[in-house]
Amino acid sequence: MIAGFFHLIWKIAWNTIIILVCASLIFIGYKANQPMTVTGAPDGITYVEFIQDRLDAAKTIKPSQCG
């Protein structure tokens, strides 16, 4: 009886954690593709586009220009 109760509590806790992790990943994916509202960011650029632009810029820089 007690083992069944602990098993139920464990399943509820495990399922809650899985749901929270999945919901967090969906939220981050959704927000990353929305236009940023940060001062200084180009109008309409998303976080994903910004990171891709920064990665492309980092690939074009020569190591001798880094200081």
Secondary structure in CASP SS format (residue, H / E / C, confidence):
PFRMAT SS
TARGET T0000
AUTHOR 0000-0000-0000
METHOD secondary structure of the structure
MODEL  1
M C 1.00
I H 1.00
A H 1.00
G H 1.00
F H 1.00
F H 1.00
H H 1.00
L H 1.00
I H 1.00
W H 1.00
K H 1.00
I H 1.00
A H 1.00
W H 1.00
N H 1.00
T H 1.00
I H 1.00
I H 1.00
I H 1.00
L H 1.00
V H 1.00
C H 1.00
A H 1.00
S H 1.00
L H 1.00
I H 1.00
F H 1.00
I H 1.00
G H 1.00
Y H 1.00
K H 1.00
A H 1.00
N C 1.00
Q C 1.00
P E 1.00
M C 1.00
T C 1.00
V C 1.00
T C 1.00
G C 1.00
A C 1.00
P C 1.00
D C 1.00
G C 1.00
I C 1.00
T E 1.00
Y H 1.00
V H 1.00
E H 1.00
F H 1.00
I H 1.00
Q H 1.00
D H 1.00
R H 1.00
L H 1.00
D H 1.00
A H 1.00
A H 1.00
K H 1.00
T H 1.00
I C 1.00
K C 1.00
P H 1.00
S H 1.00
Q H 1.00
C C 1.00
G C 1.00
END
